[in-house]
Amino acid sequence: MGYNNVTGHVSPTIFSISGLEVIRLTNNSLLGSLPIDICSYPDHALEELDLSYNAFDGEIPSSLSQCSQLQRLLLQSNNFTGVVAREIGNLTRLVELSLDDNSLSGNIPLEMGKLHNLIHLGLSGNHLSGSIPPTIKNLSRLTDLILDQNTLSGKIPYEVGDLKMLQLLSLSGNCFTGQLPQTLSNLTSLTSLSVSQNDISGNIPWNMFSANLETLLLAGNNFQGTFPQNITRFRNLSNINLAKNQLSGPIPDTIGKLSRLHTLILYSNKVTGQIPSSICNLTSLEVLYLSNNTLEGTIPTCMGNMAKTLRILVMDSNRFHGLIPDTFEKGCVLECLNLHANKLEGKLPRSLSNCPRFQILDVGSNNVKDVFPVWMETLRQVEVLYLKSNKFYGTILPLESKTKKPPFPMLQHFVASDNEFTGPLPVEYLTNLGAFMDQTKLRDWSNWPYKETMIVDLKGVKYPLVKLKRVYTVIDFSMNKFEGNIPHLIGNLKILMILNLSHNHLGGRIPESLGNIASLDSLDLSCNRLVGEIPGTLTNVTFLSSLNLSYNLLVGPIPQSNQFHTFDNSSYVGNSGLCGFPLASCDDDGASTQEDDEDEDEDVGFLDRFSWEVVAMGYACGFLFGTMGGCFYFF
């Protein structure tokens, strides 16, 4: 009855049918608990009990140990609680035991060592604590030991090395300490070793690893050491993740001989030197993460040619210089290119237009000098376009075509701040971004497997994408030279959450249509030349938690309802014509009752103190507050 979408409770009588050998109810939506007298009936013959991927709950009854003929016990992905009973050791015919992804707690019982016929042991995704019992060494036939995502602690016992048939050892996401046991060298059949996210230290003992190793996952520990030149002896390696350790030294030239390698993740280490050109020989490579190291030199030109298999290329926060390779050929499958915070120059590679699956471009904080990449409009899957802090210039003019579709239909992070763009705001972009109008087009980043290395700048604070608890949509065109009015149609972007147009030369009135953006969380229009009153429609945006309208030419009363009561003076300073809470009260004509010269003197005093503090603290600002309450730019 597996895979039939059966729902409801299971009758206890099914577990007491005399002579029944197999109960297989996997992948349904079944509820209930196991009867406490299971297998207590005469003539029981149960050999397989598979209740995996359901919603069973309660404790696993100790009477299950009376199912003496049981060979396969599969209870993973349910809601079972309690401990793993010591009586489990009575099931000496068990070949496969899978209790993964439940809510089991307590220790792994010593009696587990009595299961001499066990081949597969899965206890991952529970709340098990304590150490791995030394009796584990008795499981001489074991090929799979999967204990990841628990709270197991202590050292990995040397007895693990007695499991000479072991092929898969997965201990990630626990609290293990110490060094890897030397006895791992006995595991000559081991193909997958995963001990990521623990507190294991010492040099990586490359000489202990089996030459048959295919997967090596050691991320998030305190490993040290360097890559060995003889890494080629691991000719079957396909997946290497050594991120978030203390590894140093260069990537060896011999890395290019690992012909089966499809994932190489080394971010957040102390890797130095240049990327060896031999890396381009990795014709099966799909994911390359080298972020947050001290790599330098130029990016090998041949890396663009790797994009026929390479999907994810992330090399931010290093010291690369020179040009971004412009060698992405037709057939390119690249989805993500992150080169943030390097010293790269030149133009964006136009050959990226050969990559129809492209989704994420982050070249922020480099020295790229180019016009806006309108040619990227043809890439219909782009979701993140991050151009911040470069030397982009000129007017943003969308492509002209009579048959053209709306540009960037999937874009949800549009950041072009701190550049030298001029002219009017790109109305066609700001009023036609499909993902800002249709919730179904937004990506749920929580399911993206590589979100940990992506950084999102929200309201001036950098957050790893992995820590965001909601989907954010961002437009940030701040610190440029845009002029003209803010388009009224921007109010159509009903899913926009963060809008920053500050530090430009924008004029005209604040569009009343901004009040239609119910999801708006942060609005920054400061340091422009906006005139008129603050539209009362903004009080409709009840999610608004951050507002900055300072240093404009705004006049009249500040709206006094909903969330506007939570904003202080800093939201309005530098607009001498504004009045009402939290500023001075208004007279009958809607003007401030405070004398203009007093207000101006107060602003001057504030600005003098602020400017002095900024200079004293050594900040390099792209603007300077002036004594008349405005923002003067130095570009």
JOLINZI-V300712 format. One line per field, one symbol per residue. phi: phi as a letter, one per 20 degrees, with the letter a starting at -180 (. if undefined). Layout:
BEGIN
phi->???
END
This chain:
BEGIN
phi->.fldlfcneefgffecffnfdcdccflccecocfffdgmeefmfcfdcccdflccfcneffffgfeffefdccdcflccfcndefffgffefegdcccdflccfcneffgfgfeefefdccccfmccfcndffffgffefefdccccflccfcneffffgfeefefdccccfmccfcmdffgfgffefefdccccflccecnffegfefffegdccdcfmccfcocfefefffefegcbccdflccfcneffgfgfeefefdccccflccfcndffffffeefdfdccccglccfbnefggfffffffcfdccccflccfcneegdceefnfdgdbcccglccfcmdffffffedfefccccdglccfcaefffffgfefdfdcccdglccfbneedgfdafdfegflfdfccdccflccfcmfffgfffdcfgfeccgfeffeffeffdffeeddedlndecfgfefebeddcccdflccfcneeffffffefdfdcccdflcdfcmeffffgfeefefdbccdflccfcnefffffffefefdcccdflccfcnffgcclfffeedgffcgncfeebngeeffeefemdffefgffffffffffffffffffffenfdeebcfefdndcddcd
END
